[in-house]
């Protein structure tokens, strides 16, 4: 798959099949995150592949901000997550690095025929208690990963940017058109 095709076809998927991707594939996604751009090349991110704890993680995640009354059913939960941490012993600002790393992970998932969802609405204190990571590490995000059990469709819009879900569970994701985001300076 070409990079452009992966970017165009990548969508956030929130319903997964129960089949677990191999640990080797998940480890390759972490490697893609590791290879991302990093401010001042500080490389402050750490990653954890979470398979065994996936079912316990699921209740501590809010899945769709624009669909406040919806969460996937437990049987649609992802079989794995990649947790992205900032190592405070290296630096205290992580957002730029995390964005670059997670985009690489998401594109790697698409390239491998998998689906993913970047999750920031997570109960960090509960996840810290569950996972038991040290105070040196700040949990930034989770990336849910698995085989897709839903479809997501993108379309250009000049109206609302709020995504919706139809009666079949397909997510419709509006994107601002290029003409709206490209400034002519």
HELIX and SHEET records of a PDB file:
HELIX    1   1 UNK A    3  UNK A    9  1                                   7    
HELIX    2   2 UNK A   23  UNK A   34  1                                  12    
HELIX    3   3 UNK A   39  UNK A   41  5                                   3    
HELIX    4   4 UNK A   54  UNK A   58  1                                   5    
HELIX    5   5 UNK A   74  UNK A   76  5                                   3    
HELIX    6   6 UNK A   95  UNK A  111  1                                  17    
HELIX    7   7 UNK A  124  UNK A  131  1                                   8    
HELIX    8   8 UNK A  178  UNK A  181  1                                   4    
SHEET    1   A 4 UNK A  45  UNK A  50  0                                        
SHEET    2   A 4 UNK A  80  UNK A  87 -1                                        
SHEET    3   A 4 UNK A 137  UNK A 146 -1                                        
SHEET    4   A 4 UNK A 115  UNK A 119 -1                                        
SHEET    1   B 3 UNK A 152  UNK A 157  0                                        
SHEET    2   B 3 UNK A 171  UNK A 176  1                                        
SHEET    3   B 3 UNK A 164  UNK A 165 -1                                        
END                                                                             
